[in-house]
Amino acid sequence: MGMDFIGFEIEQVLVDEANALAAQTISDAAFHCGSFIPRETLENLDMDCEI
C-alpha cells in the first residue's frame, strides 16, 4: 500500500517475534524496543529493553 510501518514494544521478546514474523512475510515493517511512557514512570517497571 506504499506505507511505512514502525512498531514499538517494551518487551524485547515480543520485538524479536514481531521482526521474525515480518521477515517471513512480504512485510517491510520494523519493530523496535521502546515505549511512549515517560521515562520517570518507567523506572518502576520491570522491562527488557533500555529506553
PDB file of N, CA, C, O and CB in Angstrom:
ATOM      1  N   MET A   1       0.809  -1.191   0.000  1.00  0.00           N
ATOM      2  CA  MET A   1       0.000   0.000   0.000  1.00  0.00           C
ATOM      3  C   MET A   1       0.854   1.258   0.000  1.00  0.00           C
ATOM      4  O   MET A   1       0.323   2.368   0.019  1.00  0.00           O
ATOM      5  CB  MET A   1      -0.921  -0.003   1.186  1.00  0.00           C
ATOM      6  N   GLY A   2       2.174   1.096  -0.021  1.00  0.00           N
ATOM      7  CA  GLY A   2       3.046   2.253  -0.075  1.00  0.00           C
ATOM      8  C   GLY A   2       3.254   2.955   1.251  1.00  0.00           C
ATOM      9  O   GLY A   2       3.676   4.110   1.280  1.00  0.00           O
ATOM     10  N   MET A   3       2.962   2.273   2.350  1.00  0.00           N
ATOM     11  CA  MET A   3       3.095   2.895   3.665  1.00  0.00           C
ATOM     12  C   MET A   3       4.253   2.256   4.429  1.00  0.00           C
ATOM     13  O   MET A   3       4.540   1.072   4.251  1.00  0.00           O
ATOM     14  CB  MET A   3       1.777   2.766   4.468  1.00  0.00           C
ATOM     15  N   ASP A   4       4.912   3.035   5.271  1.00  0.00           N
ATOM     16  CA  ASP A   4       5.952   2.521   6.148  1.00  0.00           C
ATOM     17  C   ASP A   4       5.340   2.249   7.506  1.00  0.00           C
ATOM     18  O   ASP A   4       4.466   2.985   7.963  1.00  0.00           O
ATOM     19  CB  ASP A   4       7.141   3.511   6.260  1.00  0.00           C
ATOM     20  N   PHE A   5       5.805   1.186   8.152  1.00  0.00           N
ATOM     21  CA  PHE A   5       5.309   0.862   9.474  1.00  0.00           C
ATOM     22  C   PHE A   5       6.475   0.610  10.410  1.00  0.00           C
ATOM     23  O   PHE A   5       7.385  -0.155  10.090  1.00  0.00           O
ATOM     24  CB  PHE A   5       4.379  -0.355   9.426  1.00  0.00           C
ATOM     25  N   ILE A   6       6.446   1.251  11.556  1.00  0.00           N
ATOM     26  CA  ILE A   6       7.434   1.022  12.607  1.00  0.00           C
ATOM     27  C   ILE A   6       6.656   0.743  13.884  1.00  0.00           C
ATOM     28  O   ILE A   6       5.781   1.518  14.270  1.00  0.00           O
ATOM     29  CB  ILE A   6       8.415   2.254  12.777  1.00  0.00           C
ATOM     30  N   GLY A   7       6.981  -0.374  14.540  1.00  0.00           N
ATOM     31  CA  GLY A   7       6.303  -0.736  15.777  1.00  0.00           C
ATOM     32  C   GLY A   7       7.235  -0.622  16.964  1.00  0.00           C
ATOM     33  O   GLY A   7       8.436  -0.867  16.851  1.00  0.00           O
ATOM     34  N   PHE A   8       6.674  -0.249  18.103  1.00  0.00           N
ATOM     35  CA  PHE A   8       7.426  -0.163  19.345  1.00  0.00           C
ATOM     36  C   PHE A   8       6.788  -1.088  20.363  1.00  0.00           C
ATOM     37  O   PHE A   8       5.565  -1.148  20.487  1.00  0.00           O
ATOM     38  CB  PHE A   8       7.477   1.294  19.874  1.00  0.00           C
ATOM     39  N   GLU A   9       7.614  -1.797  21.078  1.00  0.00           N
ATOM     40  CA  GLU A   9       7.154  -2.724  22.113  1.00  0.00           C
ATOM     41  C   GLU A   9       8.138  -2.669  23.262  1.00  0.00           C
ATOM     42  O   GLU A   9       9.345  -2.581  23.039  1.00  0.00           O
ATOM     43  CB  GLU A   9       7.015  -4.182  21.563  1.00  0.00           C
ATOM     44  N   ILE A  10       7.641  -2.719  24.488  1.00  0.00           N
ATOM     45  CA  ILE A  10       8.501  -2.598  25.657  1.00  0.00           C
ATOM     46  C   ILE A  10       9.187  -3.932  25.995  1.00  0.00           C
ATOM     47  O   ILE A  10      10.197  -3.937  26.699  1.00  0.00           O
ATOM     48  CB  ILE A  10       7.685  -2.106  26.855  1.00  0.00           C
ATOM     49  N   GLU A  11       8.659  -5.054  25.510  1.00  0.00           N
ATOM     50  CA  GLU A  11       9.227  -6.374  25.787  1.00  0.00           C
ATOM     51  C   GLU A  11      10.078  -6.845  24.605  1.00  0.00           C
ATOM     52  O   GLU A  11       9.566  -7.011  23.498  1.00  0.00           O
ATOM     53  CB  GLU A  11       8.104  -7.399  26.085  1.00  0.00           C
ATOM     54  N   GLN A  12      11.356  -7.056  24.833  1.00  0.00           N
ATOM     55  CA  GLN A  12      12.275  -7.442  23.765  1.00  0.00           C
ATOM     56  C   GLN A  12      11.859  -8.748  23.084  1.00  0.00           C
ATOM     57  O   GLN A  12      11.990  -8.876  21.867  1.00  0.00           O
ATOM     58  CB  GLN A  12      13.683  -7.580  24.320  1.00  0.00           C
ATOM     59  N   VAL A  13      11.363  -9.706  23.847  1.00  0.00           N
ATOM     60  CA  VAL A  13      10.957 -10.981  23.252  1.00  0.00           C
ATOM     61  C   VAL A  13       9.840 -10.775  22.223  1.00  0.00           C
ATOM     62  O   VAL A  13       9.803 -11.470  21.208  1.00  0.00           O
ATOM     63  CB  VAL A  13      10.494 -11.961  24.349  1.00  0.00           C
ATOM     64  N   LEU A  14       8.938  -9.833  22.474  1.00  0.00           N
ATOM     65  CA  LEU A  14       7.870  -9.543  21.515  1.00  0.00           C
ATOM     66  C   LEU A  14       8.398  -8.804  20.295  1.00  0.00           C
ATOM     67  O   LEU A  14       7.899  -8.999  19.186  1.00  0.00           O
ATOM     68  CB  LEU A  14       6.770  -8.724  22.179  1.00  0.00           C
ATOM     69  N   VAL A  15       9.399  -7.960  20.489  1.00  0.00           N
ATOM     70  CA  VAL A  15      10.054  -7.283  19.361  1.00  0.00           C
ATOM     71  C   VAL A  15      10.694  -8.331  18.449  1.00  0.00           C
ATOM     72  O   VAL A  15      10.538  -8.283  17.228  1.00  0.00           O
ATOM     73  CB  VAL A  15      11.129  -6.259  19.866  1.00  0.00           C
ATOM     74  N   ASP A  16      11.406  -9.266  19.045  1.00  0.00           N
ATOM     75  CA  ASP A  16      12.062 -10.322  18.276  1.00  0.00           C
ATOM     76  C   ASP A  16      11.053 -11.160  17.500  1.00  0.00           C
ATOM     77  O   ASP A  16      11.276 -11.482  16.333  1.00  0.00           O
ATOM     78  CB  ASP A  16      12.879 -11.219  19.199  1.00  0.00           C
ATOM     79  N   GLU A  17       9.944 -11.511  18.145  1.00  0.00           N
ATOM     80  CA  GLU A  17       8.901 -12.297  17.484  1.00  0.00           C
ATOM     81  C   GLU A  17       8.269 -11.523  16.324  1.00  0.00           C
ATOM     82  O   GLU A  17       8.038 -12.083  15.252  1.00  0.00           O
ATOM     83  CB  GLU A  17       7.820 -12.700  18.495  1.00  0.00           C
ATOM     84  N   ALA A  18       7.993 -10.247  16.539  1.00  0.00           N
ATOM     85  CA  ALA A  18       7.373  -9.424  15.501  1.00  0.00           C
ATOM     86  C   ALA A  18       8.301  -9.272  14.298  1.00  0.00           C
ATOM     87  O   ALA A  18       7.856  -9.358  13.153  1.00  0.00           O
ATOM     88  CB  ALA A  18       7.005  -8.043  16.062  1.00  0.00           C
ATOM     89  N   ASN A  19       9.584  -9.047  14.553  1.00  0.00           N
ATOM     90  CA  ASN A  19      10.542  -8.930  13.446  1.00  0.00           C
ATOM     91  C   ASN A  19      10.696 -10.250  12.697  1.00  0.00           C
ATOM     92  O   ASN A  19      10.835 -10.259  11.474  1.00  0.00           O
ATOM     93  CB  ASN A  19      11.905  -8.470  13.970  1.00  0.00           C
ATOM     94  N   ALA A  20      10.672 -11.366  13.429  1.00  0.00           N
ATOM     95  CA  ALA A  20      10.765 -12.673  12.775  1.00  0.00           C
ATOM     96  C   ALA A  20       9.541 -12.927  11.896  1.00  0.00           C
ATOM     97  O   ALA A  20       9.666 -13.432  10.780  1.00  0.00           O
ATOM     98  CB  ALA A  20      10.908 -13.792  13.824  1.00  0.00           C
ATOM     99  N   LEU A  21       8.371 -12.579  12.398  1.00  0.00           N
ATOM    100  CA  LEU A  21       7.146 -12.752  11.614  1.00  0.00           C
ATOM    101  C   LEU A  21       7.154 -11.858  10.380  1.00  0.00           C
ATOM    102  O   LEU A  21       6.763 -12.293   9.297  1.00  0.00           O
ATOM    103  CB  LEU A  21       5.913 -12.449  12.474  1.00  0.00           C
ATOM    104  N   ALA A  22       7.591 -10.624  10.534  1.00  0.00           N
ATOM    105  CA  ALA A  22       7.665  -9.702   9.394  1.00  0.00           C
ATOM    106  C   ALA A  22       8.637 -10.229   8.347  1.00  0.00           C
ATOM    107  O   ALA A  22       8.396 -10.085   7.149  1.00  0.00           O
ATOM    108  CB  ALA A  22       8.092  -8.293   9.856  1.00  0.00           C
ATOM    109  N   ALA A  23       9.741 -10.842   8.792  1.00  0.00           N
ATOM    110  CA  ALA A  23      10.737 -11.381   7.859  1.00  0.00           C
ATOM    111  C   ALA A  23      10.183 -12.576   7.073  1.00  0.00           C
ATOM    112  O   ALA A  23      10.625 -12.836   5.954  1.00  0.00           O
ATOM    113  CB  ALA A  23      12.005 -11.799   8.622  1.00  0.00           C
ATOM    114  N   GLN A  24       9.234 -13.293   7.643  1.00  0.00           N
ATOM    115  CA  GLN A  24       8.635 -14.459   6.984  1.00  0.00           C
ATOM    116  C   GLN A  24       7.556 -14.070   5.981  1.00  0.00           C
ATOM    117  O   GLN A  24       7.112 -14.903   5.191  1.00  0.00           O
ATOM    118  CB  GLN A  24       8.047 -15.397   8.020  1.00  0.00           C
ATOM    119  N   THR A  25       7.141 -12.831   6.008  1.00  0.00           N
ATOM    120  CA  THR A  25       6.076 -12.357   5.116  1.00  0.00           C
ATOM    121  C   THR A  25       6.660 -11.321   4.158  1.00  0.00           C
ATOM    122  O   THR A  25       7.871 -11.103   4.124  1.00  0.00           O
ATOM    123  CB  THR A  25       4.882 -11.750   5.932  1.00  0.00           C
ATOM    124  N   ILE A  26       5.813 -10.708   3.407  1.00  0.00           N
ATOM    125  CA  ILE A  26       6.275  -9.666   2.487  1.00  0.00           C
ATOM    126  C   ILE A  26       6.308  -8.300   3.151  1.00  0.00           C
ATOM    127  O   ILE A  26       6.450  -7.275   2.483  1.00  0.00           O
ATOM    128  CB  ILE A  26       5.384  -9.616   1.257  1.00  0.00           C
ATOM    129  N   SER A  27       6.175  -8.295   4.473  1.00  0.00           N
ATOM    130  CA  SER A  27       6.127  -7.038   5.219  1.00  0.00           C
ATOM    131  C   SER A  27       7.511  -6.422   5.377  1.00  0.00           C
ATOM    132  O   SER A  27       8.483  -7.122   5.659  1.00  0.00           O
ATOM    133  CB  SER A  27       5.503  -7.264   6.589  1.00  0.00           C
ATOM    134  N   ASP A  28       7.591  -5.107   5.193  1.00  0.00           N
ATOM    135  CA  ASP A  28       8.819  -4.363   5.455  1.00  0.00           C
ATOM    136  C   ASP A  28       8.738  -3.657   6.807  1.00  0.00           C
ATOM    137  O   ASP A  28       9.517  -2.745   7.083  1.00  0.00           O
ATOM    138  CB  ASP A  28       9.081  -3.342   4.334  1.00  0.00           C
ATOM    139  N   ALA A  29       7.794  -4.081   7.649  1.00  0.00           N
ATOM    140  CA  ALA A  29       7.615  -3.461   8.959  1.00  0.00           C
ATOM    141  C   ALA A  29       8.875  -3.658   9.798  1.00  0.00           C
ATOM    142  O   ALA A  29       9.559  -4.676   9.698  1.00  0.00           O
ATOM    143  CB  ALA A  29       6.378  -4.053   9.685  1.00  0.00           C
ATOM    144  N   ALA A  30       9.160  -2.657  10.626  1.00  0.00           N
ATOM    145  CA  ALA A  30      10.313  -2.725  11.530  1.00  0.00           C
ATOM    146  C   ALA A  30       9.811  -2.515  12.952  1.00  0.00           C
ATOM    147  O   ALA A  30       9.014  -1.613  13.209  1.00  0.00           O
ATOM    148  CB  ALA A  30      11.406  -1.659  11.153  1.00  0.00           C
ATOM    149  N   PHE A  31      10.277  -3.344  13.865  1.00  0.00           N
ATOM    150  CA  PHE A  31       9.860  -3.266  15.261  1.00  0.00           C
ATOM    151  C   PHE A  31      11.071  -2.984  16.127  1.00  0.00           C
ATOM    152  O   PHE A  31      12.152  -3.528  15.898  1.00  0.00           O
ATOM    153  CB  PHE A  31       9.157  -4.571  15.710  1.00  0.00           C
ATOM    154  N   HIS A  32      10.884  -2.127  17.126  1.00  0.00           N
ATOM    155  CA  HIS A  32      11.980  -1.701  17.997  1.00  0.00           C
ATOM    156  C   HIS A  32      11.532  -1.747  19.446  1.00  0.00           C
ATOM    157  O   HIS A  32      10.352  -1.575  19.752  1.00  0.00           O
ATOM    158  CB  HIS A  32      12.462  -0.281  17.627  1.00  0.00           C
ATOM    159  N   CYS A  33      12.481  -1.981  20.326  1.00  0.00           N
ATOM    160  CA  CYS A  33      12.191  -1.992  21.755  1.00  0.00           C
ATOM    161  C   CYS A  33      12.150  -0.547  22.243  1.00  0.00           C
ATOM    162  O   CYS A  33      13.116   0.200  22.081  1.00  0.00           O
ATOM    163  CB  CYS A  33      13.255  -2.829  22.548  1.00  0.00           C
ATOM    164  N   GLY A  34      11.043  -0.167  22.829  1.00  0.00           N
ATOM    165  CA  GLY A  34      10.894   1.195  23.307  1.00  0.00           C
ATOM    166  C   GLY A  34       9.502   1.420  23.862  1.00  0.00           C
ATOM    167  O   GLY A  34       8.686   0.501  23.918  1.00  0.00           O
ATOM    168  N   SER A  35       9.241   2.641  24.268  1.00  0.00           N
ATOM    169  CA  SER A  35       7.948   2.974  24.858  1.00  0.00           C
ATOM    170  C   SER A  35       7.676   4.463  24.719  1.00  0.00           C
ATOM    171  O   SER A  35       8.593   5.278  24.614  1.00  0.00           O
ATOM    172  CB  SER A  35       7.900   2.557  26.339  1.00  0.00           C
ATOM    173  N   PHE A  36       6.407   4.792  24.719  1.00  0.00           N
ATOM    174  CA  PHE A  36       5.997   6.192  24.731  1.00  0.00           C
ATOM    175  C   PHE A  36       5.671   6.652  26.150  1.00  0.00           C
ATOM    176  O   PHE A  36       5.304   7.808  26.362  1.00  0.00           O
ATOM    177  CB  PHE A  36       4.787   6.401  23.814  1.00  0.00           C
ATOM    178  N   ILE A  37       5.804   5.747  27.119  1.00  0.00           N
ATOM    179  CA  ILE A  37       5.563   6.078  28.518  1.00  0.00           C
ATOM    180  C   ILE A  37       6.712   6.968  28.996  1.00  0.00           C
ATOM    181  O   ILE A  37       7.867   6.671  28.691  1.00  0.00           O
ATOM    182  CB  ILE A  37       5.439   4.781  29.401  1.00  0.00           C
ATOM    183  N   PRO A  38       6.442   8.031  29.723  1.00  0.00           N
ATOM    184  CA  PRO A  38       7.517   8.911  30.209  1.00  0.00           C
ATOM    185  C   PRO A  38       8.575   8.140  31.006  1.00  0.00           C
ATOM    186  O   PRO A  38       8.249   7.241  31.782  1.00  0.00           O
ATOM    187  CB  PRO A  38       6.929  10.029  31.080  1.00  0.00           C
ATOM    188  N   ARG A  39       9.851   8.508  30.803  1.00  0.00           N
ATOM    189  CA  ARG A  39      10.967   7.818  31.455  1.00  0.00           C
ATOM    190  C   ARG A  39      10.819   7.710  32.967  1.00  0.00           C
ATOM    191  O   ARG A  39      11.115   6.662  33.540  1.00  0.00           O
ATOM    192  CB  ARG A  39      12.248   8.525  31.137  1.00  0.00           C
ATOM    193  N   GLU A  40      10.368   8.770  33.617  1.00  0.00           N
ATOM    194  CA  GLU A  40      10.252   8.740  35.073  1.00  0.00           C
ATOM    195  C   GLU A  40       9.239   7.695  35.544  1.00  0.00           C
ATOM    196  O   GLU A  40       9.362   7.174  36.652  1.00  0.00           O
ATOM    197  CB  GLU A  40       9.855  10.115  35.594  1.00  0.00           C
ATOM    198  N   THR A  41       8.256   7.389  34.727  1.00  0.00           N
ATOM    199  CA  THR A  41       7.279   6.353  35.046  1.00  0.00           C
ATOM    200  C   THR A  41       7.879   4.968  34.848  1.00  0.00           C
ATOM    201  O   THR A  41       7.563   4.040  35.593  1.00  0.00           O
ATOM    202  CB  THR A  41       6.022   6.514  34.182  1.00  0.00           C
ATOM    203  N   LEU A  42       8.742   4.825  33.849  1.00  0.00           N
ATOM    204  CA  LEU A  42       9.331   3.534  33.517  1.00  0.00           C
ATOM    205  C   LEU A  42      10.283   3.017  34.592  1.00  0.00           C
ATOM    206  O   LEU A  42      10.554   1.817  34.639  1.00  0.00           O
ATOM    207  CB  LEU A  42      10.059   3.633  32.207  1.00  0.00           C
ATOM    208  N   GLU A  43      10.792   3.883  35.447  1.00  0.00           N
ATOM    209  CA  GLU A  43      11.729   3.456  36.476  1.00  0.00           C
ATOM    210  C   GLU A  43      11.120   2.404  37.393  1.00  0.00           C
ATOM    211  O   GLU A  43      11.851   1.600  37.972  1.00  0.00           O
ATOM    212  CB  GLU A  43      12.190   4.648  37.290  1.00  0.00           C
ATOM    213  N   ASN A  44       9.815   2.393  37.537  1.00  0.00           N
ATOM    214  CA  ASN A  44       9.138   1.445  38.413  1.00  0.00           C
ATOM    215  C   ASN A  44       8.705   0.165  37.700  1.00  0.00           C
ATOM    216  O   ASN A  44       8.134  -0.725  38.331  1.00  0.00           O
ATOM    217  CB  ASN A  44       7.940   2.102  39.029  1.00  0.00           C
ATOM    218  N   LEU A  45       8.962   0.059  36.418  1.00  0.00           N
ATOM    219  CA  LEU A  45       8.542  -1.116  35.652  1.00  0.00           C
ATOM    220  C   LEU A  45       9.713  -2.062  35.432  1.00  0.00           C
ATOM    221  O   LEU A  45      10.862  -1.630  35.337  1.00  0.00           O
ATOM    222  CB  LEU A  45       7.942  -0.695  34.302  1.00  0.00           C
ATOM    223  N   ASP A  46       9.414  -3.351  35.353  1.00  0.00           N
ATOM    224  CA  ASP A  46      10.408  -4.351  35.002  1.00  0.00           C
ATOM    225  C   ASP A  46      10.320  -4.548  33.496  1.00  0.00           C
ATOM    226  O   ASP A  46       9.335  -5.095  33.001  1.00  0.00           O
ATOM    227  CB  ASP A  46      10.182  -5.704  35.783  1.00  0.00           C
ATOM    228  N   MET A  47      11.348  -4.104  32.753  1.00  0.00           N
ATOM    229  CA  MET A  47      11.303  -4.191  31.301  1.00  0.00           C
ATOM    230  C   MET A  47      12.608  -4.754  30.771  1.00  0.00           C
ATOM    231  O   MET A  47      13.645  -4.704  31.432  1.00  0.00           O
ATOM    232  CB  MET A  47      11.021  -2.818  30.681  1.00  0.00           C
ATOM    233  N   ASP A  48      12.530  -5.286  29.569  1.00  0.00           N
ATOM    234  CA  ASP A  48      13.659  -5.954  28.945  1.00  0.00           C
ATOM    235  C   ASP A  48      14.572  -5.033  28.162  1.00  0.00           C
ATOM    236  O   ASP A  48      15.721  -5.395  27.910  1.00  0.00           O
ATOM    237  CB  ASP A  48      13.168  -7.014  28.053  1.00  0.00           C
ATOM    238  N   CYS A  49      14.117  -3.883  27.775  1.00  0.00           N
ATOM    239  CA  CYS A  49      14.931  -3.021  26.924  1.00  0.00           C
ATOM    240  C   CYS A  49      15.272  -1.722  27.636  1.00  0.00           C
ATOM    241  O   CYS A  49      14.609  -1.314  28.590  1.00  0.00           O
ATOM    242  CB  CYS A  49      14.207  -2.727  25.611  1.00  0.00           C
ATOM    243  N   GLU A  50      16.316  -1.094  27.148  1.00  0.00           N
ATOM    244  CA  GLU A  50      16.683   0.207  27.690  1.00  0.00           C
ATOM    245  C   GLU A  50      16.063   1.285  26.839  1.00  0.00           C
ATOM    246  O   GLU A  50      16.136   1.230  25.611  1.00  0.00           O
ATOM    247  CB  GLU A  50      18.211   0.376  27.758  1.00  0.00           C
ATOM    248  N   ILE A  51      15.475   2.231  27.453  1.00  0.00           N
ATOM    249  CA  ILE A  51      14.809   3.322  26.748  1.00  0.00           C
ATOM    250  C   ILE A  51      15.701   4.543  26.790  1.00  0.00           C
ATOM    251  O   ILE A  51      15.340   5.590  26.254  1.00  0.00           O
ATOM    252  CB  ILE A  51      13.420   3.631  27.365  1.00  0.00           C
TER     253      ILE A  51
END
